[in-house]
Every structure is written in structure tokens, then in C-alpha cells.
Amino acid sequence: MPRVSRLILILGDQLDLKSAAFDDFDPQMDAIWMAEVAGESTKVWSTKPRITMFLTAMRHFRESRRERGWQVIYHEMGAHPRFAEALKASVTKLKPRTLVMAHAGEWSVQQEIEKMAAELKVPLEVREDRHFVCTTVEFAKHAEGRKQLRMEFFYREMRQKTGFLMEKDKPVGGQWNFDHDNRGSFGKDGPGLRVPPRRFKPDAITQEVIAMVNERFAKHPGTLDDFDWPVTAAAAQVALTDFIEHRLAEFGQYQDAMWTNEPWLYHSRLSAAMNLKLLDPREVISAAEQAWRDGKAPLAAVEGFIRQILGWREYVRGIYWRFMPDYIERNAMQAHEPLPEFYWTGETDMNCMRDSITQTLRYGYVHHIQRLMVTGLFALLFGVDPKRVHEWYLAVYVDAVEWVELPNTLGMSQYGDGGVMASKPYVASGKYIQRMSNYCSGCRFDPAQSTGPKACPFTTLYWDYLLQHEPVLRQNHRMSMQVRNLARLDESQRGAIQEQAKQLRAAYSKAS
């Protein structure tokens, strides 16, 4: 193998054909470097769908570059157990003059590469990841001098910077967001007939990866029987068109709604493609905006969808790089319970948790409200150590990359950062789940009851959470109404709730 001038490092979540790492790529002198390493699947106990998503997307990317005539140095699974070892082997053999990469999406991976380059005494050129609309430098400037960071103000700056949904210096429709229009639930008859999302039948490369994952990672949770994600840039474009044409118009109204055995509803299925950088977020936003301008989707739906990408997605990345590496250790509410074992199996008598977890293990996916207000809410009320919750979310979802998953989980879902991501803990009783879904229909628990044999664990733990953290929550004006409701409970009721919560934690922690 000839010596290469520059080795272009491409990570599993950097499958971006427009990456800055390729700006001056010389096919005659340079080579792309990629590696599959078991350590990335075991540092958190990744599910089979998540492992497969990354590996098959990487292999398709490799083939697309080789078809173009580019040299790709590719370590398949089993050659090296850890990332640093694979890189060291290639650098030692190829002796490149320089390593080039776009900035990694995970703090520890960036540190690992920089450390290895220093040890090998080879220059490392780290380039801005321009997949994102907001650079880390721009976010730091936004955050400078602010006592509190809030997504809404950041989102407005992004709208003004990009011009998306703007008329000169004003938001279209006269308001910045239509969140109040985007909280609908389905009636008793459910979501009704819809065009199902476009499926992508596994091709030969994906089938090969599925077979390898089923054999090599047989003990990992999840199943690959339904794996049908878009794993190439071309397939991701088809998925985007399918969403814009068939689901965007209803996405806004029903984005928070849930229904038994309905994993997709009106959601886009694009998060994994964007997070692996098969799709440029600007293209996604532009397509949604054009649908509104063409009269194919209402403004409330389009704005709500764009806010998820231009607002939340960019915002959480800024939070991640501003506060790492200490951010991952934050535990503001001093939660130390273990993660219940049923998070890995779905074997629980709570309908909402069973449906959400079994969907997670089957598809590597549930939508954002199932993550925030079902699995995340239960962990928050139960008092699970937020780092353990983070590790589970990172392990189970096909779209999970640490820069986006950690702030959303530890910060927004678990309030582990004490209010950096969210202005209050997202806590609710089982009544919220009843309002937004049909999960409570047929469940043996009653969301209106907090004690007794039929008491909903969410409702019991909700009141216990307020009682346990009352002094802290009283200082948060956004929690004032919920805290005031504690006055309705007399001493005997408080004691009964706390005792039932204690029994729940003992029962659900036994097998953890």
C-alpha cells in the first residue's frame, strides 16, 4: 500500500459528502480512514438497531467513495477492539504527513484522537463541522454574559441569521413560534388512516451487517427483524420527500400525541439521517419552508418542525460543547436510584412504558414525547441517576450521538443540570399520559389514583417527587402552581404517598 500524504478521518456520525474534511481532497495523494470498533458498541450496551444503523451507513459511505475512485482505508469489525488502536495501526503503516478531520461530535472521541496524534507525533488538522448552522464560537458569543440560557432567544437569533420563515426582520405570521397550536391529542378513535412512511428494504450491504450484528452482538438487546432505515444520502432524500408530502401538514398539531402500537404517526424519521450527516439540516428546513409557501402545510406545523431543527438541535449542540466535560457528571437533584431492569426488556405492567420500551427495542426509535414524558419522566420521578439514564438513551436509539442526546436527556429530561437546558423539571402525573394517548385504556393502573392497589406509578411518584423536592421547587416560579397543590394533601395522605413510592422503588429496583 503506497504512503499517503494526508489521512482524512471520517467517524461514524460524519458521513457528510460536503464535509470540510474533503475541501482540498486529492484522490492521488490522500486517503479516507474509517474504522468499525467493538468498543463503540460496548462502552454503552448498544442495541442491535443502533449498531446496525451506524455500521451499514458507514459501509455504504465507504462504497460510494470507492466508486468515485477515492482510496478508503477501512477497518471492519474485529480488526481492532478500540478506536485508538485502529488509528495507531494505520498511522504506523501508512506514515501520513498529516491527519485531517471535522470536529468530532463526542468530547471523549475528540480527546482520544488528539491524544493519539500527539503520541504518534503526526500533525492533526481539526476543521469546523459546517453541517451545523451555528458554530461553537457563535454559540459561546450568544451565551456570553447571560445569566440563563433559553432556547427561545437562541432560536430567534437563528431565524434572523438564516432568514428561514422571516419577512425582512419579522417572523412570518407575526409570531416566533406556534407551540400552543402544536399540542393536540387524538380523539377516542385514534389517529385514523395515514400513508405509512417510506420503508427501505435492506440491500446486500445492510443484510451482511445485520447477519454480523446478530452473530457478534447476539447478547445485546433489540431485534433487527424490522430494520428499514435510510442508510444512504440518496435514501435520506427520499425519506425527506416522503415526510414533506405525507406527514408534515399534520406533524405540528399531533407532534406530542401518542397511540399504542403506532411508532411513527406524523413524525419524520429523519433524525438518524441528520445526526449521521446523510442529510443537511438546511435542506430539511428549506423543504419544510417551501411546503408552507406552496400551501401544502400550515405555518404552525412547519414552524414547529423547523423549531426542532434550527432551534433545539442547534441549541443542544451549543450547550454540549460549552459545558463539557463536566456536564456529564451533573446531578442537581441528587438522584441515585438504579435504572430499573425493565428498561432493557419492556417487561412491565405499565402500558405506556411497555409500549414505549418495546418499540425502542424493536425499531431503535420512539418519538420525542415518548422519550421525554414516558421513559424519561418515569426515570426522573423514580430518581434514577441521570448519568445512568443518559447511558441508556445513548445505547438504544438509532439517532443517538452524544452531543445531541446528553443535553436532551441529562438536562431537559432529567433536570440533572439544574436548569441549564430547561427552566423547570418536566414533571407530570399519569393524567398527562392519559390526556395525550390511549395508553391508560385497559391498563391496570388508574392515573387518577396516587395510593392503593390501582394507583398509577407515575402519579404516586409525581406527588412523591414534589414532596421530596418541595424546598427546591418552591424557588422556581414555573413550579409554583404544582407546588401549591401539595397543600391539598394532609399528613396522612403525604405519608401514604411516600410509603407507596418507597415500595415502588424497592420493587422496581430488585432486578436492577
C-alpha positions in Angstrom: 0.0 0.0 0.0 1.5 3.4 -1.0 2.3 6.0 1.5 -0.5 8.7 1.7 0.1 12.4 2.1 -3.0 13.0 4.3 -5.3 10.7 6.1 -8.9 12.0 6.3 -10.5 10.7 9.4 -14.3 10.0 9.0 -16.2 9.0 12.1 -19.5 7.0 12.1 -21.6 10.1 12.5 -19.7 12.2 9.9 -21.0 10.7 6.6 -21.2 14.2 5.1 -20.2 14.4 1.4 -19.9 18.2 1.9 -17.6 17.9 5.0 -14.9 20.5 5.4 -12.5 17.5 5.7 -12.9 17.0 1.9 -12.4 20.6 0.9 -9.0 20.0 -0.7 -9.0 16.2 -1.0 -6.5 14.9 -3.5 -7.5 11.4 -4.8 -4.0 10.8 -6.0 -2.3 11.6 -2.7 -4.9 11.4 0.1 -6.9 8.6 1.7 -10.1 8.4 3.7 -9.8 6.5 7.0 -12.7 4.8 8.7 -13.0 2.1 11.4 -15.6 -0.2 13.0 -14.6 -0.9 16.6 -16.4 -3.1 19.1 -15.6 -0.6 21.9 -18.1 1.9 20.4 -20.9 -0.6 20.8 -20.0 -1.7 24.3 -19.0 1.4 26.1 -22.7 1.7 26.4 -24.6 -1.5 25.8 -25.9 -0.5 22.4 -28.9 -2.2 20.9 -28.7 -4.1 17.7 -30.7 -1.4 15.7 -28.3 1.3 16.8 -25.2 -0.7 16.0 -26.6 -1.7 12.6 -27.6 1.8 11.7 -24.0 3.2 12.2 -22.2 0.2 10.6 -24.3 -0.1 7.5 -24.3 3.6 6.9 -20.5 3.7 7.2 -20.1 0.8 4.7 -22.5 2.4 2.2 -20.4 5.6 2.5 -17.2 3.7 2.0 -18.6 2.1 -1.2 -19.8 5.5 -2.5 -16.3 7.0 -2.1 -14.6 3.9 -3.7 -16.9 4.1 -6.7 -15.7 7.7 -7.1 -12.1 6.3 -7.2 -11.0 7.5 -3.8 -8.8 5.4 -1.6 -10.6 4.3 1.6 -8.7 2.7 4.4 -11.5 0.8 6.2 -11.1 -1.4 9.3 -14.1 -3.8 9.6 -15.3 -5.1 12.9 -12.9 -7.4 14.7 -9.6 -6.0 13.4 -9.1 -3.7 16.4 -11.2 -3.5 19.6 -10.7 0.2 20.2 -10.6 3.3 18.1 -7.2 4.5 19.1 -5.6 1.1 18.3 -7.1 1.1 14.8 -5.8 4.6 14.2 -2.4 3.8 15.5 -2.1 0.7 13.3 -2.9 2.7 10.2 -0.6 5.7 11.0 2.3 3.4 11.8 1.8 1.6 8.5 0.9 4.4 6.1 3.0 7.2 7.8 0.8 10.1 6.6 2.2 13.6 6.8 -1.0 14.9 8.3 -4.3 13.8 9.8 -7.4 15.8 8.9 -10.8 15.6 10.4 -14.0 17.6 11.0 -14.5 18.2 14.7 -15.9 15.1 16.4 -19.4 15.0 17.9 -18.3 13.5 21.1 -15.9 15.1 23.6 -14.1 12.0 24.6 -13.6 10.9 21.0 -12.1 14.3 20.1 -9.8 14.0 23.1 -8.8 10.4 22.1 -7.9 11.4 18.6 -5.9 14.4 19.7 -4.0 12.4 22.3 -3.2 9.6 19.8 -2.0 12.1 17.2 0.3 13.7 19.8 1.7 10.3 20.8 2.4 9.4 17.2 3.9 12.8 16.5 1.8 13.4 13.4 0.1 16.8 12.9 -3.7 16.8 13.3 -5.8 19.4 11.5 -9.3 19.8 13.0 -11.8 21.7 10.8 -15.1 23.3 11.7 -18.1 20.9 11.3 -20.1 23.1 9.0 -23.0 20.7 8.9 -24.4 22.9 11.7 -25.9 26.3 11.3 -24.3 27.7 14.4 -20.7 27.3 15.2 -19.4 26.6 18.7 -17.8 30.1 18.7 -21.1 31.7 17.7 -22.9 29.9 20.5 -20.3 31.0 23.0 -20.8 34.6 21.9 -24.6 34.1 22.3 -24.1 32.7 25.8 -21.6 35.3 27.0 -22.9 37.5 29.8 -26.3 35.7 30.0 -27.4 34.5 33.5 -29.7 32.0 31.9 -29.6 30.3 28.5 -33.0 29.8 26.9 -33.6 28.1 23.6 -36.4 30.6 22.5 -34.0 33.5 22.3 -31.3 31.5 20.6 -33.9 30.2 18.1 -34.9 33.8 17.2 -31.3 34.6 16.5 -31.0 31.6 14.2 -34.1 32.6 12.3 -32.7 36.1 11.9 -29.3 34.8 10.8 -30.7 32.4 8.2 -33.8 34.1 7.1 -35.9 31.0 7.5 -39.6 31.9 8.0 -38.8 35.6 8.0 -40.2 38.6 6.2 -37.3 41.1 6.4 -36.7 41.4 10.1 -40.1 40.0 11.3 -41.2 36.4 11.7 -43.8 35.3 9.2 -47.3 35.1 10.7 -46.4 37.8 13.2 -45.1 35.4 15.9 -41.9 33.5 16.6 -43.5 30.1 17.5 -46.8 28.4 17.4 -46.2 26.0 20.2 -49.7 26.4 21.7 -51.1 25.1 18.4 -49.0 22.0 18.4 -50.2 20.1 21.5 -53.2 18.2 20.1 -54.2 14.7 21.0 -56.2 12.1 19.1 -59.8 11.5 19.8 -61.1 8.2 21.1 -60.9 6.7 17.6 -57.2 7.3 17.3 -55.0 8.8 14.5 -57.0 7.3 11.7 -55.7 6.2 8.3 -52.4 7.6 7.2 -49.9 7.0 4.4 -47.2 4.8 6.1 -43.7 6.2 6.0 -41.5 5.0 3.2 -39.6 1.8 4.1 -36.1 1.0 2.9 -35.6 -2.7 2.3 -32.1 -3.9 3.4 -29.8 -4.3 0.5 -26.9 -6.7 0.3 -24.6 -4.5 2.4 -27.2 -4.0 5.1 -28.1 -7.7 5.1 -24.4 -8.5 5.6 -24.2 -6.1 8.6 -27.5 -7.5 10.1 -26.1 -11.0 10.0 -22.8 -9.9 11.5 -24.5 -7.9 14.3 -26.9 -10.8 15.1 -23.9 -13.1 15.5 -21.2 -10.9 17.1 -23.6 -8.9 19.3 -26.1 -11.7 20.0 -26.4 -10.8 23.7 -27.2 -7.1 23.0 -30.8 -6.1 23.4 -33.1 -5.4 20.5 -34.1 -7.0 17.2 -33.4 -6.4 13.6 -36.5 -8.0 12.1 -37.9 -4.6 11.2 -34.7 -2.7 10.3 -35.7 -0.4 7.4 -33.9 2.9 8.0 -32.5 5.1 5.2 -28.7 4.5 5.3 -27.5 6.5 2.3 -27.7 10.1 1.3 -30.0 9.2 -1.6 -32.4 7.2 0.6 -32.4 10.0 3.1 -33.6 12.4 0.4 -36.4 10.0 -0.5 -37.4 9.9 3.2 -37.4 13.7 3.4 -39.7 14.0 0.3 -42.0 11.3 1.8 -42.3 13.2 5.0 -42.9 16.6 3.4 -45.6 15.1 1.1 -47.5 12.9 3.6 -47.0 13.8 7.2 -45.6 17.4 7.6 -49.1 19.0 7.4 -50.3 17.1 10.5 -47.0 17.0 12.3 -47.5 20.2 14.2 -50.9 19.5 15.7 -50.1 15.9 16.7 -46.4 16.0 17.4 -46.9 15.4 21.1 -49.7 12.7 20.7 -49.1 9.0 21.4 -51.0 5.9 20.5 -50.5 2.2 21.2 -48.6 0.3 18.6 -48.1 3.4 16.5 -44.4 4.2 16.4 -44.4 6.7 13.5 -47.6 8.7 13.4 -46.8 12.0 11.8 -43.1 12.1 12.6 -40.4 12.4 10.1 -38.0 9.5 10.8 -35.2 11.9 9.7 -33.3 12.4 12.9 -30.9 9.5 12.4 -30.1 10.5 8.8 -29.4 14.1 10.0 -27.3 13.0 13.0 -25.1 10.7 10.9 -25.0 13.7 8.4 -26.6 11.9 5.5 -28.9 14.9 5.4 -28.0 18.6 5.6 -30.3 20.3 8.1 -30.6 23.4 5.8 -32.0 21.2 3.1 -34.6 19.7 5.5 -35.6 23.2 6.8 -35.8 24.6 3.2 -38.0 21.7 2.1 -40.4 22.3 5.0 -40.5 26.1 4.5 -41.2 25.6 0.7 -44.1 23.3 1.6 -45.7 26.2 3.6 -45.0 28.7 0.8 -46.6 26.3 -1.7 -49.7 25.9 0.5 -49.0 22.2 1.3 -48.7 22.6 5.0 -49.9 25.1 7.6 -47.5 27.6 9.2 -48.0 26.1 12.7 -46.8 22.7 11.5 -43.9 24.0 9.5 -42.7 26.3 12.2 -43.0 23.6 14.9 -40.9 21.2 12.7 -38.3 23.9 11.9 -38.0 24.8 15.6 -37.0 21.2 16.3 -34.0 21.5 14.0 -33.0 25.2 13.8 -33.9 25.7 17.5 -33.5 22.6 19.7 -31.0 20.7 17.6 -28.5 23.6 17.2 -29.1 24.7 20.8 -28.3 21.4 22.4 -25.1 21.1 20.5 -24.1 24.5 21.8 -24.9 23.5 25.3 -22.9 20.3 25.0 -19.7 21.9 23.8 -20.0 24.9 26.2 -20.3 22.7 29.3 -18.4 19.5 28.6 -16.6 17.6 30.1 -18.1 18.4 33.5 -21.7 18.4 32.2 -22.0 14.7 32.1 -21.4 14.4 35.9 -24.1 16.9 36.9 -26.8 15.6 39.2 -28.6 18.7 40.6 -31.5 16.8 42.2 -29.1 14.2 43.8 -30.8 11.2 42.1 -29.1 7.9 42.8 -31.6 5.1 42.1 -30.5 2.4 39.6 -32.2 2.1 36.2 -35.0 -0.5 36.5 -34.2 -3.7 34.6 -37.4 -3.4 32.6 -35.8 -0.6 30.6 -33.9 -3.3 28.8 -36.8 -5.7 28.3 -40.1 -3.8 28.2 -41.4 -6.4 30.7 -43.6 -4.1 32.9 -47.3 -3.9 33.7 -47.4 -0.1 32.9 -48.9 0.0 29.4 -47.2 3.3 28.4 -43.8 2.1 29.5 -44.2 -1.4 27.9 -45.3 0.1 24.6 -42.5 2.7 24.5 -39.7 0.4 25.5 -40.8 -2.5 23.2 -40.9 0.0 20.3 -37.5 1.2 21.3 -36.0 -2.3 21.3 -37.8 -3.2 18.1 -37.1 -0.1 16.0 -34.3 1.8 17.8 -36.8 4.6 18.0 -39.7 6.3 19.7 -40.7 9.9 19.2 -39.7 12.9 21.4 -42.7 12.9 23.7 -42.4 9.2 24.5 -38.7 9.9 25.4 -39.4 13.0 27.4 -42.8 12.3 29.0 -42.9 8.5 29.3 -39.5 6.8 29.7 -37.7 10.0 30.7 -40.5 11.1 33.1 -40.6 7.8 34.9 -36.8 7.8 35.4 -37.0 11.4 36.7 -39.8 10.7 39.2 -38.2 7.4 40.2 -35.0 9.2 41.0 -32.6 7.4 38.6 -29.0 8.6 38.5 -29.1 10.9 35.4 -25.9 9.5 34.1 -27.4 6.1 34.0 -30.4 7.4 32.1 -28.1 9.1 29.7 -26.2 5.9 29.1 -29.5 4.1 28.3 -30.7 6.7 25.8 -27.3 6.7 24.1 -27.4 2.9 23.9 -30.9 2.3 22.5 -31.7 4.9 19.8 -30.5 4.9 16.2 -30.2 8.7 16.2 -28.2 8.9 19.5 -24.9 10.8 19.2 -23.7 12.2 22.5 -23.7 15.9 21.5 -27.5 15.8 21.0 -28.5 13.0 23.3 -26.7 14.1 26.5 -28.2 17.6 27.0 -31.7 16.4 25.9 -31.5 13.5 28.4 -29.5 14.7 31.4 -30.6 18.3 31.0 -34.1 18.6 29.6 -35.5 15.2 30.6 -33.8 14.6 34.0 -33.1 18.2 35.1 -29.7 17.0 36.1 -28.1 20.2 35.1 -30.2 22.2 37.5 -31.8 24.4 34.8 -29.2 25.0 32.1 -31.3 23.3 29.4 -34.8 23.7 30.8 -36.4 26.3 33.1 -38.1 23.7 35.2 -38.3 20.0 35.7 -40.6 18.3 33.2 -42.8 16.5 35.8 -46.4 15.4 35.5 -48.7 12.7 36.8 -50.2 9.9 34.9 -53.0 12.2 33.9 -50.8 13.8 31.3 -50.2 10.5 29.6 -53.9 9.8 29.7 -54.6 13.1 28.0 -52.0 12.6 25.2 -52.6 8.9 24.5 -54.7 5.8 24.8 -52.1 4.1 27.0 -54.3 4.3 30.1 -57.2 2.5 28.4 -57.0 -1.1 29.6 -54.0 -0.5 31.9 -54.4 -2.0 35.3 -53.4 1.3 36.9 -55.6 4.4 37.3 -53.8 7.7 36.6 -56.2 9.5 39.0 -55.1 7.5 42.0 -51.8 8.0 43.9 -52.2 5.3 46.6 -53.7 1.9 46.8 -53.5 -1.2 44.5 -54.7 0.6 41.4 -52.6 3.7 41.8 -50.6 4.7 38.7 -46.9 4.6 39.5 -46.4 7.9 37.6 -49.0 9.6 39.8 -47.6 8.2 43.0 -44.1 9.1 42.1 -45.2 12.5 40.9 -46.5 13.6 44.2 -43.6 12.0 46.0 -41.2 14.0 43.8 -42.9 17.2 44.7 -42.9 16.3 48.4 -39.2 15.2 48.3 -38.0 18.3 46.5 -40.5 20.9 47.8 -37.9 23.3 49.2 -36.0 23.5 45.9 -39.1 23.6 43.7 -40.6 26.4 45.7 -37.8 28.7 44.5 -38.8 28.1 40.8 -41.7 30.3 39.8 -42.6 28.0 36.9 -43.3 25.2 39.5 -45.4 27.4 41.9 -48.8 26.0 40.8 -47.7 22.4 41.1 -46.0 23.0 44.5 -49.1 24.8 45.8 -51.2 21.8 45.0 -49.3 20.0 47.8 -51.5 22.0 50.2 -54.4 19.7 49.3 -52.6 16.8 50.9 -53.0 16.2 54.7 -50.3 14.5 56.7 -51.8 11.0 56.3 -52.1 11.4 52.6 -48.5 12.6 52.4 -47.3 9.6 54.4 -49.3 7.1 52.3 -47.8 8.5 49.1 -44.3 8.4 50.4 -44.8 4.8 51.7 -46.2 3.7 48.3 -43.3 5.4 46.5 -40.9 3.6 48.7 -42.4 0.3 48.0 -42.4 1.0 44.2 -38.7 1.8 44.3 -38.0 -1.3 46.2 -40.0 -3.5 43.8 -38.6 -2.0 40.6 -35.0 -1.9 41.8 -34.9 -5.6 42.9 -33.8 -6.9 39.5 -31.6 -3.9 38.5 
